[in-house]
Amino acid sequence: MTAVHAEPCAARATSRVTKEDVRVALGAVLDPELDEPITDLGFVRSLEVAAGSDGAVVRLHLRLPTSFCSPNFAYLMASDSKDVITALKGVASVTVELDDHHDSDLINAGLAADAGYRGTFKHEAEDSLEELRWTFRRKAHTAAMERCLTELLRSDPDLLETDMGNVRLWDLPEGRNKEALLRRRTALGLPGGTNSIVLANHEGHPYPAEAVPMALRRARSTRISIDGNAHFCRGLLRTRYDGSGADQTARPEGAEATPNHEQLPFTVKETHQ
């Protein structure tokens, strides 16, 4: 009788790890300044998943809009990418490399050695990664508040900016803006109960009535900055890497032109004497 050998567990696990699995995991990695997944921004340059003896072997290359993007942000995205892939069941090894950045060699060496942020940048590491994360979580929350309240103001011409200090979560229309705000409140540890005031600081405290208009204007400035930077960075990436636009997902906030919108060519009108 011929013996039947069971397939090793690691090999079985490897067969279940696909490129799509890895891409889904990478969807949780955000550009901290733009508050968007790196997969939507087109920052994933290449992805390979191969079967190894102990599990899946994953190799990821990332690209950024310019060679001088902030090293802090670049490291954060690359490190988070390695972490989410490593956490996938059935993955044996992960190599993440950042291409064409002025600190690529330093960042890639740090990632390969699992040196951590401070171990990679040493005396150049001014802040901890967690401090950096919290800074941009707060900005993302501010922008999400503004999107929700502006949507509400536009839906009812009788509403005033001064009314926005009394708006509660139950007053917001259902949709992606509200869902995004709830996610960002959760990330900051803020309450998500339907009776919670929407326009609040990062500790969850509502603004006094006299401070509401200025708080809303500042929030609008933050949101416009995020949307503008996202539009600018997407355009730079398309200019730097031919064909990279096909890897980008359109921004629902409208900072990007719609797919059917034709850009007018930039021409110089001749004047005749």
N, C-alpha and C positions, 0 to 999 in steps of 0.2 A: 504494500500500500504506500502510495507516494505521500510524503509529509507535506502538509500545507502550512506555509509560513505566513504568519500575520504581518501585514504591512506595518512598519514602524510608525509610532504615533506622530513623530515629527514629520515624516513624509506625508501622512494623511493631512496633517495640519497645513503643510506647505501648499497642497493642492487647493486649499480653500482660500488662500490669499491671492487676490488678483489686483491688477492695476486699479480697477474701480474701487476696491476696498481701500486702497491707499489714498486715492483721490478724495474719497468721502472723508477719510480721516483728516486729510490736509485742509478740508473745508472749514475746520475748526481753528485753523491758524490765521490770525488776522494781521494785516499791516496795522501797527498800532496808531499811526498818524491818520490813516485813511479810514479805519474802522471797517475794513472789507476783507473777505477771505483772499488769500494769495491765489487761490484757484480762479476766482472771478477776475482778478487783476491781470492774470496772464503771467504771473511770476514763476510758474513751473515751466522750466525750459525742457527738461526731459525726465522720464521716469522709467526705470527698468525693474522688473520683478522676476527673479530666477529661483529655481528650486535648488536648495543646498542640502547637504546631508543631514543637517540639524533643523532645517526649516527654511523659510523664504529668505532670500538675500535681496535687499532693496537698495537701489542706488538712485539718488535724486539730485538733480542739478537745478539750482534756482538762478534767476536773473532779475535784475532791478533796472528801473528806468535810466539811471545814470551811474557812473563809477564812483560818484562822491555822495551817494545817499548816506544818511547818518549811520556810522558803524554800529551804534547802539541798536537802531531799528533793524539793521541787517542781521546782526547776531541774534536778536530776539526771534525774528522770523525763522532763521535757519535752525536755531536751537529748538524752538517749539515744533518745527517740522520733524526733527529727529525724534523728539519725545513722543509725538502722537503716533508715529509709525512704529516705534519700538514697543509701544503699548498694545499693538495689534496682536492677537493670539495667533501663533504660528510663524511669527517673524523671528528669524535667528540673528540677523545682522542688518545694520542700517548704515549707509554712507550718505551723508548730505554734504554737498559742496556748493559754494556760492561762486558764480562765474563773473569775471570782468568787473570786479569791485577793487578799489584801491587797497582795501584790507583783506582781499580774498585769501591770501596765503596765511595770514594771521588767524582769521576766523576759521578757515578749514582745518588748520592744525589744531586749534583749540577744540573744535567739534570732534575730531578724530581721537583726541586724547581724553575726551570727556573732562576737560579742564574747568568748565564752568565759565561764567562771565568774567569774574575777577581774575581767575587763573589765566584767561585768554588775554585780557587787556592790561592786567596788572595795574601800574600806577595811573594808566589812562582811564580806568573805570571810575568815573566820577560818582555815579549813582548805582544803586543796586537795581537789578532787573525788576524786582517787585515794586520798587518806587516808580520806575518807568511805566510799568503796567497800570498802576493805580492812577497815575497822571492822565493816561489816555482813556482809561475806563470812565473817568469823571468827564472828560471832554465828550466822549461818545454819549454819555447819559444826558449831558446838556443839549447836544444836538438833537437827540431823540425827543426830549421834552419840547423843544421848539417846533419840530416837525408836527407833532401831535396838536399843539396849541394853534399853530398857524393853520393847519387843516380845519380845525374847529372854527376859527375866526372866518375863514373863507366860506364855510358852509352856512353861516348865519350872519348877514350884514348888520343885524341889530346888536351883535356882541361887540364889546369894547375891550381894548387891551387891559384896562383896569379890572375887567371881570375875570381875567385869566388866573388871578390869585385864588379864586374860589372853586376852580374846576377840579373835580375828582375823577379818579380813573373810570368810574361808572359813566361819566359824561362823555367819554371819548368814543368815537365811532369805531366799530370793530374793523380790523384790517392790519396790514403789515406794519404800519407806523406804530400802532398800539402794541402789537406783538413785540416789536423791536424795543420799545420803551420798557416793557415788562422784563425782557431779558436783561437789559442794562441795569434796571433797578435790582434785579436778583444778583447781578455781578457785583454790585456795590453793597449788597446786604440790606437794601431798603425794602420796606413792606410793600407787598403787592396786592393788599386788600382793596376791594372796589371803592371803599370810602376814603382811600388815601389821596391827599392833595397832590396834583401833578407837578406844579411849579414849586420845587423844593430844592434846597441846597444838597450837597453831597452827604450830609448827615441825615437828610430826610426832613429838615425843618422848613416849614412854609415861610415865604417872604412876607413881611408886613405890607399892608395895602399900598403905602406910599413908595415902596421899593419895587413893586411888580412891573411897571413899565420899563424901568431900567434893566431889571433882571431879564425880561423877555428880549430886550434889544441886545444885551450881551450874549444871550443864548443864540440869537439869530446870527450874530457876528461869528460865533464859534461854528455854527452849522454851515454858513456860507464858506468859511475858510476850509472846512473839511471837504465839502463838495467841490470847491474850486481846486484844491490840491489834488483830489482824486482825478478830476478831468485833466489837469495838467500832467500828472504822472502817467496816466494811461496814454496820452498823446506822445509823451517822451519815449515810452516803451515801444510804441508802434514805429516811431522814427528810428530808434536804435536797433530794433530787431525786426527785420522784414518778415511779414506774415504773422507777427505776434498778436495782431488784432483778432485773429480767428480764435485765440485762446481766451479772450476777454468776454465777460458777461456784461450786458448793458446795465447801467445804473438805474434802478427804478426811480431814484430821486430826481432824475432829469438833468443831471449835470452833463451827461453825454448826449450827443446828437442821436436821434432815432436812426435805425438801420436804413430807412428809406429817405433820409434827409441828405441831399447832395450839397457838399461844401462848395461854395463859390470859389473859383480859382483866384489866386492873388495875382493881380496884374497891375501894371503901372500905365496909366493913361497918358498917351503922348499928346503933347500940346504943339500946335503948329503956329509959328509966328506969321 
